[in-house]
Amino acid sequence: MTMPKTTESLPDRIILGIDPGTNYMGYGVVLIHQTLPKLLGMGVLDIKKDTDTYDKLKQIFDRTTQVIKQFHPTEFAIEAQFFGKNVQSMLKLGRAQGVSIAAALEQGLPITEYAPLKIKQAITGNGMAAKEQVAAMVKQYLHLKEDEMPEHLDTTDAIGVALCHYFQTSHKINGEKKFNNWNDFIKQNKQRIKTGR
């Protein structure tokens, strides 16, 4: 008979979350020790001023590879492309996403994509939440001080991707609770926010 795993016997997980973009690429690395998430690293690749499309793609590939080699993640999660009216923007974003995925595949990482709505829902309880709301919840989940918060919301979005992956693979939060508003979500998740679980 196989005994169920206790939290003490759970292996550590390191999740790399990516918020792809052609101007900014945010990334966040989260360590899951037993059931506690801890921020290992974060940053943003600023390529807004670069006018060469292919040079941008190379920089995205190189930075993704560099982060993987630095933090040795075991899992890779990325925000999926959303469908909008601007076809050119969608194409550019799809390329940026694809290049980052290619870098992760080359390093042998399993890939998971999450729709923007699902990420926001998992982190804030509201699929239409603003970036600032995602950042506020990331701060609470990881118990970050004000001076530890990144300047770019693309970075907190990326951390949100990593946390979303953790929640989706560790907690069946999707469909377990319904939230009518922001205050309702915080009220029902006080324990999770307090402990980071």
Contact map, one row per residue, 1 for C-alpha under 8 A:
11100000000000000000000000000000000000000000000000000000000000000000000000000000000000000000000000000000000000000000000000000000000000000000000000000000000000000000000000000000000000000000000000000
11110000000000000000000000000000000000000000000000000000000000000000000000000000000000000000000000000000000000000000000000000000000000000000000000000000000000000000000000000000000000000000000000000
11111000000000000000000000000000000000000000000000000000000000000000000000000000000000000000000000000000000000000000000000000000000000000000000000000000000000000000000000000000000000000000000000000
01111100000000000000000000000000000000000000000000000000000000000000000000000000000000000000000000000000000000000000000000000000000000000000000000000000000000000000000000000000000000000000000000000
00111111110000000000000000000000000000000000000000000000000000000000000000000000000000000000000000000000000000000000000000000000000000000000000000000000000000000000000000000000000000000000000000000
00011111110000000000000000000000000000000000000000000000000000000000000000000000000000000000000000000000000000000000000000000000000000000000000000000000000000000000000000000000000000000000000000000
00001111110000000000000000000000011000000000000000000000000000000000000000000000000000000000000000000000000000000000000000000000000000000000000000000000000000000000000000000000000000000000000000000
00001111110000000000000000000000010000000000000000000000000000000000000000000000000000000000000000000000000000000000000000000000000000000000000000000000000000000000000000000000000000000000000000000
00001111111000000000000000000000010000000000000000000000000000000000000000000000000000000000000000000000000000000000000000000000000000000000000000000000000000000000000000000000000000000000000000000
00001111111100000000000000000000110000000000000000000000000000000000000000000000000000000000000000000000000000000000000000000000000000000000000000000000000000000000000000000000000000000000000000000
00000000111110000000000000000000110000000000000000000000000000000000000000000000000000000000000000000000000000000000000000000000000000000000000000000000000000000000000000000000000000000000000000000
00000000011111000000000000000011110000000000000000000000000000000000000000000000000000000000000000000000000000000000000000000000000000000000000000000000000000000000000000000000000000000000000000000
00000000001111100000000000000011100000000000000000000000000000000000000011100000000000000000000000000000000000000000000000000000000000000000000000000000000000000000000000000000000000000000000000000
00000000000111110000000000001111000000000000000000000000000000000000000111100000000000000000000000000000000000000000000000000000000000000000000000000000000000000000000000000000000000000000000000000
00000000000011111000000000001111000000000000000000000000000000000000000011111000000000000000000000000000000000000000000000000000000000000000000000000000000000000100110000000000000000000000000000000
00000000000001111100000000111100000000000000000000000000000000000001000011111000000000000000000000000000000000000000000000000000000000000000000000000000000000000100000000000000000000000000000000000
00000000000000111110000000111100000000000000000000000000000000000000000000011100000000000000000000000000000000000000000000000000000000000000000000000000000001111110000000000000000000000000000000000
00000000000000011111000011110000000000000000000000000000000000000000000000011110000000000000000000000000000000000000000000000000000000000000000000000000000001101100000000000000000000000000000000000
00000000000000001111100011100000000000000000000000000000000000000000000000000110000000000000000000000000000000000000000000000000000000000000000000000000011011001000000000000000000000000000000000000
00000000000000000111110111000000000000000000000000000000000000000000000000000110000000000000100110010000000000000000000000000000000000000000000000000000000000000000000000000000000000000000000000000
00000000000000000011111111000000000000000000000000000000000000000000000000000000000000000000100110000000000000000000000000000000000000000000000000000000000000000000000000000000000000000000000000000
00000000000000000001111110000000000000000000001100000001000000000000000000000000000000000001100100000000000000000000000000000000000000000000000000000000000000000000000000000000000000000000000000000
00000000000000000000111110000000000000000000011110000000000000000000000000000000000000000000000000000000000000000000000000000000000000000000000000000000000000000000000000000000000000000000000000000
00000000000000000001111111000000000000000001111100000000000000000000000000000000000000000000000000000000000000000000000000000000000000000000000000000000010000000000000000000000000000000000000000000
00000000000000000111111111100000000000000001110000000000000100000000000000000000000000000000000000000000000000000000000000000000000000000000000000000000011000000000000000000000000000000000000000000
00000000000000000111100111110000000000000111100000000000000000000000000000000000000000000000000000000000000000000000000000000000000000000000000000000000011111000000000000000000000000000000000000000
00000000000000011110000011111000000000000111000000000000000000000000000000000000000000000000000000000000000000000000000000000000000000000000000000000000011001100000000000000000000000000000000000000
00000000000000011100000001111100000000111110000000000000000000000000000000000000000000000000000000000000000000000000000000000000000000000000000000000000001101100100000000000000000000000000000000000
00000000000001111000000000111110000000111100000000000000000000000000001010000000000000000000000000000000000000000000000000000000000000000000000000000000000000100100000000000000000000000000000000000
00000000000001111000000000011111000011111000000000000000000000000000000000000000000000000000000000000000000000000000000000000000000000000000000000000000000000100110000000000000000000000000000000000
00000000000111100000000000001111100011110000000000000000000000000000000000000000000000000000000000000000000000000000000000000000000000000000000000000000000000000000000000000000000000000000000000000
00000000000111100000000000000111111111000000000000000000000000000000000000000000000000000000000000000000000000000000000000000000000000000000000000000000000000000000000000000000000000000000000000000
00000000011110000000000000000011111111000000000000000000000000000000000000000000000000000000000000000000000000000000000000000000000000000000000000000000000000000000000000000000000000000000000000000
00000011111100000000000000000001111100000000000000000000000000000000000000000000000000000000000000000000000000000000000000000000000000000000000000000000000000000000000000000000000000000000000000000
00000010000000000000000000000001111110000000000000000000000000000000000000000000000000000000000000000000000000000000000000000000000000000000000000000000000000000000000000000000000000000000000000001
00000000000000000000000000000001111111000000000000000000000000000000000000000000000000000000000000000000000000000000000000000000000000000000000000000000000000000000000000000000000000000000000000111
00000000000000000000000000000111101111100000000000000000000000000000000000000000000000000000000000000000000000000000000000000000000000000000110000000000000000000010000000000000000000000000000000011
00000000000000000000000000000111100111110000000000000000000000000000000000000000000000000000000000000000000000000000000000000000000000000000010000000000000000000000000000000000000000000000000000000
00000000000000000000000000011110000011111100000000000000000000000000000000000000000000000000000000000000000000000000000000000000000000000000010000000000000000000000000000000000000000000000000000000
00000000000000000000000000011110000001111100000000000000000000000000001000000000000000000000000000000000000000000000000000000000000000000000000000000000000000000000000000000000000000000000000000000
00000000000000000000000000011100000000111110000000000000000000000000001000000000000000000000000000000000000000000000000000000000000000000000000000000000000000000000000000000000000000000000000000000
00000000000000000000000001111000000000111111000000000000000000000000000000000000000000000000000000000000000000000000000000000000000000000000000000000000001000100000000000000000000000000000000000000
00000000000000000000000001110000000000001111100000000000000000000000000000000000000000000000000000000000000000000000000000000000000000000000000000000100001000000000000000000000000000000000000000000
00000000000000000000000111100000000000000111110000000000000000000000000000000000000000000000000000000000000000000000000000000000000000000000000000000001011000000000000000000000000000000000000000000
00000000000000000000000111000000000000000011111000000000000100100000000000000000000000000000000000000000000000000000000000000000000000000000000000000000000000000000000000000000000000000000000000000
00000000000000000000001110000000000000000001111110000000000000000000000000000000000000000000000000000000000000000000000000000000000000000000000000000000000000000000000000000000000000000000000000000
00000000000000000000011100000000000000000000111111000001000000000000000000000000000000000000000000000000000000000000000000000000000000000000000000000000000000000000000000000000000000000000000000000
00000000000000000000011100000000000000000000011111100000000000000000000000000000000000000000000000000000000000000000000000000000000000000000000000000000000000000000000000000000000000000000000000000
00000000000000000000001000000000000000000000011111100000000000000000000000000000000000000000000000000000000000000000000000000000000000000000000000000000000000000000000000000000000000000000000000000
00000000000000000000000000000000000000000000001111111011000000000000000000000000000000000000000000000000000000000000000000000000000000000000000000000000000000000000000000000000000000000000000000000
00000000000000000000000000000000000000000000000111111001000000000000000000000000000000000000000000000000000000000000000000000000000000000000000000000000000000000000000000000000000000000000000000000
00000000000000000000000000000000000000000000000001111111000000000000000000000000000000000000000000000000000000000000000000000000000000000000000000000000000000000000000000000000000000000000000000000
00000000000000000000000000000000000000000000000001111111100000000000000000000000000000000000000000000000000000000000000000000000000000000000000000000000000000000000000000000000000000000000000000000
00000000000000000000000000000000000000000000000000011111110000000000000000000000000000000000000000000000000000000000000000000000000000000000000000000000000000000000000000000000000000000000000000000
00000000000000000000000000000000000000000000000001011111111000000000000000000000000000000000000000000000000000000000000000000000000000000000000000000000000000000000000000000000000000000000000000000
00000000000000000000010000000000000000000000001001111111111100000000000000000000000000000000000000000000000000000000000000000000000000000000000000000000000000000000000000000000000000000000000000000
00000000000000000000000000000000000000000000000000001111111110000000000000000000000000000000001100100000000000000000000000000000000000000000000000000000000000000000000000000000000000000000000000000
00000000000000000000000000000000000000000000000000000111111111000000000000000000000000000000000000100000000000000000000000000000000000000000000000000000000000000000000000000000000000000000000000000
00000000000000000000000000000000000000000000000000000011111111100000000000000000000000000000000000000000000000000000000000000000000000000000000000000000000000000000000000000000000000000000000000000
00000000000000000000000010000000000000000000100000000001111111110000000000000000000000000000000100110000000000000000000000000000000000000000000000000000000000000000000000000000000000000000000000000
00000000000000000000000000000000000000000000000000000000111111111000000000000000000000000000000000110110000000000000000000000000000000000000000000000000000000000000000000000000000000000000000000000
00000000000000000000000000000000000000000000000000000000011111111100000000000000000000000000000000000010000000000000000000000000000000000000000000000000000000000000000000000000000000000000000000000
00000000000000000000000000000000000000000000100000000000001111111110000000000000000000000000000000000000000000000000000000000000000000000000000000000000000000000000000000000000000000000000000000000
00000000000000000000000000000000000000000000000000000000000111111111000000000000000000000000000000010011000000000000000000000000000000000000000000000000000000000000000000000000000000000000000000000
00000000000000000000000000000000000000000000000000000000000011111111100000000000000000000000000000000011001000000000000000000000000000000000000000000000000000000000000000000000000000000000000000000
00000000000000000000000000000000000000000000000000000000000001111111110000000000000000000000000000000000000000000000000000000000000000000000000000000000000000000000000000000000000000000000000000000
00000000000000000000000000000000000000000000000000000000000000111111111100000000000000000000000000000000000000000000000000000000000000000000000000000000000000000000000000000000000000000000000000000
00000000000000010000000000000000000000000000000000000000000000011111111110000000000000000000000000000001001000000000000000000000000000000000000000000000000000000000000000000000000000000000000000000
00000000000000000000000000000000000000000000000000000000000000001111111100000000000000000000000000000000000000000000000000000000000000000000000000000000000000000000000000000000000000000000000000000
00000000000000000000000000000000000000000000000000000000000000000111111100000000000000000000000000000000000000000000000000000000000000000000000000000000000000000000000000000000000000000000000000000
00000000000000000000000000001000000000011000000000000000000000000011111110000000000000000000000000000000000000000000000000000000000000000000000000000000000000000000000000000000000000000000000000000
00000000000001000000000000000000000000000000000000000000000000000011111111000000000000000000000000000000000000000000000000000000000000000000000000000000000000000000000000000000000000000000000000000
00000000000011110000000000001000000000000000000000000000000000000001001111110000000000000000000000000000000010000000000000000000000000000000000000000000000000000000000000000000000000000000000000000
00000000000011110000000000000000000000000000000000000000000000000000000111110000000000000000000000000000000011000000000000000000000000000000000000000000000000000000000000000000000000000000000000000
00000000000011110000000000000000000000000000000000000000000000000000000011111000000000000000000000000000000011100000000000000000000000000000000000000000000000000000000000000000000000000000000000000
00000000000000111100000000000000000000000000000000000000000000000000000011111100000000000000000000000001000011110000000000000000000000000000000000000000000000000100000000000000000000000000000000000
00000000000000111100000000000000000000000000000000000000000000000000000000111110000000000000000000000000000000111100000000000000000000000000000000000000000000001100100000000000000000000000000000000
00000000000000001111000000000000000000000000000000000000000000000000000000011111000000000000000010000000000000111100000000000000000000000000000000000000000001001100000000000000000000000000000000000
00000000000000000111000000000000000000000000000000000000000000000000000000001111100000000000000000000000000000001111001000000000000000000000000000000000000001001000000000000000000000000000000000000
00000000000000000000000000000000000000000000000000000000000000000000000000000111110000000000000010000000000000001111000000000000000000000000000000000000000000000000000000000000000000000000000000000
00000000000000000000000000000000000000000000000000000000000000000000000000000011111000000100110010000000000000000010000000000000000000000000000000000000000000000000000000000000000000000000000000000
00000000000000000000000000000000000000000000000000000000000000000000000000000001111100000100000000000000000000000011000000000000000000000000000000000000000000000000000000000000000000000000000000000
00000000000000000000000000000000000000000000000000000000000000000000000000000000111110000100000000000000000000000000000000000000000000000000000000000000000000000000000000000000000000000000000000000
00000000000000000000000000000000000000000000000000000000000000000000000000000000011111100100000000000000000000000000000000000000000000000000000000000000000000000000000000000000000000000000000000000
00000000000000000000000000000000000000000000000000000000000000000000000000000000001111100000000000000000000000000000000000000000000000000000000000000000000000000000000000000000000000000000000000000
00000000000000000000000000000000000000000000000000000000000000000000000000000000000111111100000000000000000000000000000000000000000000000000000000000000000000000000000000000000000000000000000000000
00000000000000000000000000000000000000000000000000000000000000000000000000000000000111111110000000000000000000000000000000000000000000000000000000000000000000000000000000000000000000000000000000000
00000000000000000000000000000000000000000000000000000000000000000000000000000000000001111111000000000000000000000000000000000000000000000000000000000000000000000000000000000000000000000000000000000
00000000000000000000000000000000000000000000000000000000000000000000000000000000000001111111100000000000000000000000000000000000000000000000000000000000000000000000000000000000000000000000000000000
00000000000000000000000000000000000000000000000000000000000000000000000000000000111101111111110000000000000000000000000000000000000000000000000000000000000000000000000000000000000000000000000000000
00000000000000000000000000000000000000000000000000000000000000000000000000000000000000111111111000000000000000000000000000000000000000000000000000000000000000000000000000000000000000000000000000000
00000000000000000000010000000000000000000000000000000000000000000000000000000000000000011111111100000000000000000000000000000000000000000000000000000000000000000000000000000000000000000000000000000
00000000000000000001110000000000000000000000000000000000000000000000000000000000100000001111111110000000000000000000000000000000000000000000000000000000000000000000000000000000000000000000000000000
00000000000000000000000000000000000000000000000000000000000000000000000000000000100000000111111111000000000000000000000000000000000000000000000000000000000000000000000000000000000000000000000000000
00000000000000000000000000000000000000000000000000000000100000000000000000000000000000000011111111100000000000000000000000000000000000000000000000000000000000000000000000000000000000000000000000000
00000000000000000001110000000000000000000000000000000000100100000000000000000000000000000001111111110000000000000000000000000000000000000000000000000000000000000000000000000000000000000000000000000
00000000000000000001100000000000000000000000000000000000000000000000000000000101100000000000111111111000000000000000000000000000000000000000000000000000000000000000000000000000000000000000000000000
00000000000000000000000000000000000000000000000000000000000000000000000000000000000000000000011111111100000000000000000000000000000000000000000000000000000000000000000000000000000000000000000000000
00000000000000000000000000000000000000000000000000000000110110000000000000000000000000000000001111111110000000000000000000000000000000000000000000000000000000000000000000000000000000000000000000000
00000000000000000001000000000000000000000000000000000000000110010000000000000000000000000000000111111111000000000000000000000000000000000000000000000000000000000000000000000000000000000000000000000
00000000000000000000000000000000000000000000000000000000000000000000000000000000000000000000000011111111100000100000000000000000000000000000000000000000000000000000000000000000000000000000000000000
00000000000000000000000000000000000000000000000000000000000010000000000000000000000000000000000001111111110000000000000000000000000000000000000000000000000000000000000000000000000000000000000000000
00000000000000000000000000000000000000000000000000000000000011011000000000000000000000000000000000111111111000000000000000000000000000000000000000000000000000000000000000000000000000000000000000000
00000000000000000000000000000000000000000000000000000000000000011001000000010000000000000000000000011111111111100000000000000000000000000000000000000000000000000000000000000000000000000000000000000
00000000000000000000000000000000000000000000000000000000000000000000000000000000000000000000000000001111111111100000000000000000000000000000000000000000000000000000000000000000000000000000000000000
00000000000000000000000000000000000000000000000000000000000000000000000000000000000000000000000000000111111110000000000000000000000000000000000000000000000000000000000000000000000000000000000000000
00000000000000000000000000000000000000000000000000000000000000001001000000000000000000000000000000000011111110000000000000000000000000000000000000000000000000000000000000000000000000000000000000000
00000000000000000000000000000000000000000000000000000000000000000000000000000000000000000000000000000001111111000000000000000000000000000000000000000000000000000000000000000000000000000000000000000
00000000000000000000000000000000000000000000000000000000000000000000000011110000000000000000000000000001111111100000000000000000000000000000000000000000000000000000000000000000000000000000000000000
00000000000000000000000000000000000000000000000000000000000000000000000001110000000000000000000000000001100111110000000000000000000000000000000000000000000000000000000000000000000000000000000000000
00000000000000000000000000000000000000000000000000000000000000000000000000111100000000000000000000001001100011111000000000000000000000000000000000000000000000000000000000000000000000000000000000000
00000000000000000000000000000000000000000000000000000000000000000000000000011100000000000000000000000000000001111100000000000000000000000000000000000000000000000000100000000000000000000000000000000
00000000000000000000000000000000000000000000000000000000000000000000000000001111000000000000000000000000000000111110000000000000000000000000000000000000000000000000000000000000000000000000000000000
00000000000000000000000000000000000000000000000000000000000000000000000000001111000000000000000000000000000000011111011000000000000000000000000000000000000000001000000000000000000000000000000000000
00000000000000000000000000000000000000000000000000000000000000000000000000000011110000000000000000000000000000001111111000000000000000000000000000000000000000000000000000000000000000000000000000000
00000000000000000000000000000000000000000000000000000000000000000000000000000011010000000000000000000000000000000111111100000010000000000000000000000000000000000000000000000000000000000000000000000
00000000000000000000000000000000000000000000000000000000000000000000000000000000000000000000000000000000000000000011111110000011000000000000000000000000000000000000000000000000000000000000000000000
00000000000000000000000000000000000000000000000000000000000000000000000000000000000000000000000000000000000000000111111111000010000000000000000000000000000000000000000000000000000000000000000000000
00000000000000000000000000000000000000000000000000000000000000000000000000000010000000000000000000000000000000000111111111100010000000000000000000000000000000011001000000000000000000000000000000000
00000000000000000000000000000000000000000000000000000000000000000000000000000000000000000000000000000000000000000001111111111111100001000000000000000000000000010000000000000000000000000000000000000
00000000000000000000000000000000000000000000000000000000000000000000000000000000000000000000000000000000000000000000111111111111100000000000000000000000000000000000000000000000000000000000000000000
00000000000000000000000000000000000000000000000000000000000000000000000000000000000000000000000000000000000000000000011111111100000000000000000000000000000000000001001100001100000000000000000000000
00000000000000000000000000000000000000000000000000000000000000000000000000000000000000000000000000000000000000000000001111111100000001001100000000000000000000010011000000000000000000000000000000000
00000000000000000000000000000000000000000000000000000000000000000000000000000000000000000000000000000000000000000000000111111110100011001000000000000000000000000000000000000000000001001000000000000
00000000000000000000000000000000000000000000000000000000000000000000000000000000000000000000000000000000000000000000000111111110000000000000000000000000000000000000000000000000011001001000000000000
00000000000000000000000000000000000000000000000000000000000000000000000000000000000000000000000000000000000000000000000111111111100000000000000000000000000000000000000000000000001011000000000000000
00000000000000000000000000000000000000000000000000000000000000000000000000000000000000000000000000000000000000000001111110011111100000000000000000000000000000000000000000000000000000000000000000000
00000000000000000000000000000000000000000000000000000000000000000000000000000000000000000000000000000000000000000000100110000111110000000000000000000000000000000000000000000000000000000000000000000
00000000000000000000000000000000000000000000000000000000000000000000000000000000000000000000000000000000000000000000000110010111111011000000000000000000000000000000000000000000000000000000000000000
00000000000000000000000000000000000000000000000000000000000000000000000000000000000000000000000000000000000000000000000000000001111111000000000000000000000000000000000000000000000000000000000000000
00000000000000000000000000000000000000000000000000000000000000000000000000000000000000000000000000000000000000000000000000000000111111100000000000000000100010000000000000000000000000000000000000000
00000000000000000000000000000000000000000000000000000000000000000000000000000000000000000000000000000000000000000000000000000000011111110000000000000000100000000000000000000000000000000000000000000
00000000000000000000000000000000000000000000000000000000000000000000000000000000000000000000000000000000000000000000000000010000111111111000000000000000000000000000000000000000000000000000000000000
00000000000000000000000000000000000000000000000000000000000000000000000000000000000000000000000000000000000000000000000100110000111111111100000000000000000110010000000000000000000000000000000000000
00000000000000000000000000000000000000000000000000000000000000000000000000000000000000000000000000000000000000000000000000000000001111111110000000000000100110010000000000000000000000000000000000000
00000000000000000000000000000000000000000000000000000000000000000000000000000000000000000000000000000000000000000000000000000000000111111111000000000000000000000000000000000000000000000000000000000
00000000000000000000000000000000000000000000000000000000000000000000000000000000000000000000000000000000000000000000000000110000000011111111100000000000000000000000000000000000000000000000000010000
00000000000000000000000000000000000000000000000000000000000000000000000000000000000000000000000000000000000000000000000000100000000001111111110000000000000100110000000000000000000000000000000000000
00000000000000000000000000000000000000000000000000000000000000000000000000000000000000000000000000000000000000000000000000000000000000111111111110001000000000000000000000000000000000000000000000000
00000000000000000000000000000000000000000000000000000000000000000000000000000000000000000000000000000000000000000000000000000000000000011111111100000000000000000000000000000000000000000000000011010
00000000000000000000000000000000000010000000000000000000000000000000000000000000000000000000000000000000000000000000000000000000000000001111111000000000000000000000000000000000000000000000000111111
00000000000000000000000000000000000011100000000000000000000000000000000000000000000000000000000000000000000000000000000000000000000000000111111100000000000000000000000000000000000000000000000000010
00000000000000000000000000000000000000000000000000000000000000000000000000000000000000000000000000000000000000000000000000000000000000000011111110000000000000000000000000000000000000000000000000010
00000000000000000000000000000000000000000000000000000000000000000000000000000000000000000000000000000000000000000000000000000000000000000011011111011000000000000000000000000000000000000000000000000
00000000000000000000000000000000000000000000000000000000000000000000000000000000000000000000000000000000000000000000000000000000000000000010001111111000000000000000000000000000000000000000000000000
00000000000000000000000000000000000000000000000000000000000000000000000000000000000000000000000000000000000000000000000000000000000000000000000111111000000000000000000000000000000000000000000000000
00000000000000000000000000000000000000000000000000000000000000000000000000000000000000000000000000000000000000000000000000000000000000000000000011111000000000000000000000000000000000000000000000000
00000000000000000000000000000000000000000000000000000000000000000000000000000000000000000000000000000000000000000000000000000000000000000000000111111100000000000000000000000000000000000000000000000
00000000000000000000000000000000000000000000000000000000000000000000000000000000000000000000000000000000000000000000000000000000000000000010000111111110000000000000000000000000000000000000000000000
00000000000000000000000000000000000000000010000000000000000000000000000000000000000000000000000000000000000000000000000000000000000000000000000000011111101100000000000000000000000000000000000000000
00000000000000000000000000000000000000000000000000000000000000000000000000000000000000000000000000000000000000000000000000000000000000000000000000001111101000000000000000000000000000000000000000000
00000000000000000000000000000000000000000001000000000000000000000000000000000000000000000000000000000000000000000000000000000000000000000000000000000111111100000000000000000000000000000000000000000
00000000000000000000000000000000000000000000000000000000000000000000000000000000000000000000000000000000000000000000000000000000001100100000000000000111111110000000000000000000000000000000000000000
00000000000000000010000111100000000000000001000000000000000000000000000000000000000000000000000000000000000000000000000000000000000000000000000000000001111111000000000000000000000000000000000000000
00000000000000000010000011110000000000000111000000000000000000000000000000000000000000000000000000000000000000000000000000000000000000000000000000000111111111100000000000000000000000000000000000000
00000000000000000000000001010000000000000000000000000000000000000000000000000000000000000000000000000000000000000000000000000000000001100100000000000101111111110000000000000000000000000000000000000
00000000000000000010000001000000000000000000000000000000000000000000000000000000000000000000000000000000000000000000000000000000001001100000000000000000111111111000000000000000000000000000000000000
00000000000000001110000001110000000000000000000000000000000000000000000000000110000000000000000000000000000000000000000000000000000000000000000000000000011111111100000000000000000000000000000000000
00000000000000001100000000111100000000000100000000000000000000000000000000000000000000000000000000000000000000000000000000000000000000000100000000000000001111111110000000000000000000000000000000000
00000000000000001000000000000000000000000000000000000000000000000000000000000000000000000000000000000000000000000000001100100000000001100100000000000000000111111111000000000000000000000000000000000
00000000000000001110000000000000000000000000000000000000000000000000000000001110000000000000000000000000000000000100001000000000000000000000000000000000000011111111100000000000000000000000000000000
00000000000000111100000000011100000000000000000000000000000000000000000000011100000000000000000000000000000000000000000000000000000000000000000000000000000001111111110000000000000000000000000000000
00000000000000001000000000000100000010000000000000000000000000000000000000000000000000000000000000000000000000000000000000100000000000000000000000000000000000111111111000000000000000000000000000000
00000000000000000000000000000000000000000000000000000000000000000000000000000000000000000000000000000000000000000000001001100000000000000000000000000000000000011111111100000000000000000000000000000
00000000000000100000000000000000000000000000000000000000000000000000000000001000000000000000000000000000000000010000000000000000000000000000000000000000000000001111111110000000000000000000000000000
00000000000000100000000000000000000000000000000000000000000000000000000000000000000000000000000000000000000000000000000000000000000000000000000000000000000000000111111111100000000000000000000000000
00000000000000000000000000000000000000000000000000000000000000000000000000000000000000000000000000000000000000000000000001000000000000000000000000000000000000000011111111111000000000000000000000000
00000000000000000000000000000000000000000000000000000000000000000000000000000000000000000000000000000000000000000000000001000000000000000000000000000000000000000001111111111100000000000000000000000
00000000000000000000000000000000000000000000000000000000000000000000000000000000000000000000000000000000000000000000000000000000000000000000000000000000000000000000111111110000000000000000000000000
00000000000000000000000000000000000000000000000000000000000000000000000000000000000000000000000000000000000000000000000000000000000000000000000000000000000000000000011111110000000000000000000000000
00000000000000000000000000000000000000000000000000000000000000000000000000000000000000000000000000000000000000000000000000000000000000000000000000000000000000000000011111111000000000000000000000000
00000000000000000000000000000000000000000000000000000000000000000000000000000000000000000000000000000000000000000000000000000000000000000000000000000000000000000000001111111111000000000000000000000
00000000000000000000000000000000000000000000000000000000000000000000000000000000000000000000000000000000000000000000000001000000000000000000000000000000000000000000001100111111100000000000000000000
00000000000000000000000000000000000000000000000000000000000000000000000000000000000000000000000000000000000000000000000001000000000000000000000000000000000000000000000100011111100000000000000000000
00000000000000000000000000000000000000000000000000000000000000000000000000000000000000000000000000000000000000000000000000000000000000000000000000000000000000000000000000011111110000000000000000000
00000000000000000000000000000000000000000000000000000000000000000000000000000000000000000000000000000000000000000000000000000000000000000000000000000000000000000000000000011111110000000000000000000
00000000000000000000000000000000000000000000000000000000000000000000000000000000000000000000000000000000000000000000000000000000000000000000000000000000000000000000000000001111111000000000000000000
00000000000000000000000000000000000000000000000000000000000000000000000000000000000000000000000000000000000000000000000000001000000000000000000000000000000000000000000000000011111100000000000000000
00000000000000000000000000000000000000000000000000000000000000000000000000000000000000000000000000000000000000000000000000001100000000000000000000000000000000000000000000000000111111011000000000000
00000000000000000000000000000000000000000000000000000000000000000000000000000000000000000000000000000000000000000000000000000000000000000000000000000000000000000000000000000000011111011000000000000
00000000000000000000000000000000000000000000000000000000000000000000000000000000000000000000000000000000000000000000000000000100000000000000000000000000000000000000000000000000001111111000000000000
00000000000000000000000000000000000000000000000000000000000000000000000000000000000000000000000000000000000000000000000000011100000000000000000000000000000000000000000000000000001111111100000000000
00000000000000000000000000000000000000000000000000000000000000000000000000000000000000000000000000000000000000000000000000000000000000000000000000000000000000000000000000000000000011111110000000000
00000000000000000000000000000000000000000000000000000000000000000000000000000000000000000000000000000000000000000000000000000000000000000000000000000000000000000000000000000000001111111111000000000
00000000000000000000000000000000000000000000000000000000000000000000000000000000000000000000000000000000000000000000000000011000000000000000000000000000000000000000000000000000001111111111100000000
00000000000000000000000000000000000000000000000000000000000000000000000000000000000000000000000000000000000000000000000000000000000000000000000000000000000000000000000000000000000001111111110010000
00000000000000000000000000000000000000000000000000000000000000000000000000000000000000000000000000000000000000000000000000000000000000000000000000000000000000000000000000000000000000111111110000000
00000000000000000000000000000000000000000000000000000000000000000000000000000000000000000000000000000000000000000000000000000000000000000000000000000000000000000000000000000000000000011111110000000
00000000000000000000000000000000000000000000000000000000000000000000000000000000000000000000000000000000000000000000000000000000000000000000000000000000000000000000000000000000000000001111111110000
00000000000000000000000000000000000000000000000000000000000000000000000000000000000000000000000000000000000000000000000000000000000000000000000000000000000000000000000000000000000000000111111111000
00000000000000000000000000000000000000000000000000000000000000000000000000000000000000000000000000000000000000000000000000000000000000000000000000000000000000000000000000000000000000000000111111111
00000000000000000000000000000000000000000000000000000000000000000000000000000000000000000000000000000000000000000000000000000000000000000000100000000000000000000000000000000000000000000000111111111
00000000000000000000000000000000000000000000000000000000000000000000000000000000000000000000000000000000000000000000000000000000000000001001100000000000000000000000000000000000000000000100111111111
00000000000000000000000000000000000000000000000000000000000000000000000000000000000000000000000000000000000000000000000000000000000000000001100000000000000000000000000000000000000000000000011111111
00000000000000000000000000000000000100000000000000000000000000000000000000000000000000000000000000000000000000000000000000000000000000000000100000000000000000000000000000000000000000000000001111111
00000000000000000000000000000000000110000000000000000000000000000000000000000000000000000000000000000000000000000000000000000000000000000001111000000000000000000000000000000000000000000000001111111
00000000000000000000000000000000001110000000000000000000000000000000000000000000000000000000000000000000000000000000000000000000000000000000100000000000000000000000000000000000000000000000001111111
